[in-house]
Amino acid sequence: MTKATRLHAVVEGIVQGVNFRQSAARRARALGLTGWVMNRPDRSVETVAEGPRAALEEYLAWLQQGPPAAVVRGVSARWETATGEFDRFSIEY
């Protein structure tokens, strides 16, 4: 089994009201990741995802583009040790 890793990222730009969370969750689930995505009060989107490093790198690449209506201006990402606390990928409110 591939060792799990954690990606913690904040996406800035026009990323709220453009279906970003739903699209991110769909992408993460398709990659077999667990974790969450949520809107932040400052109009950015935050996500924590766990899974194989290669799948997380693909998710990060997707975050840097976002869905068609989004305008991503920047992504700050950090790699952390996976905790295994998630059993699925959810949209948080």
C-alpha angles and dihedrals in degrees: 000000000000114000113252122237132188127234119196112189140170117202119204131194130056094341105131122079091020100092091261098141094047092047092046092050091049091050094046092049091049088054092050094247128149128209136071147280127209144168116251125215090247089064094255126117122236126200138180117193134175130198142087114343093239092055091047091051089053090049090049090051088052091049089055089061104028125185120325097269094049126097107204111200097175147344123211110198136177131186118228140172112277116245099193090226096133127077096183142004113266142181110236124207 
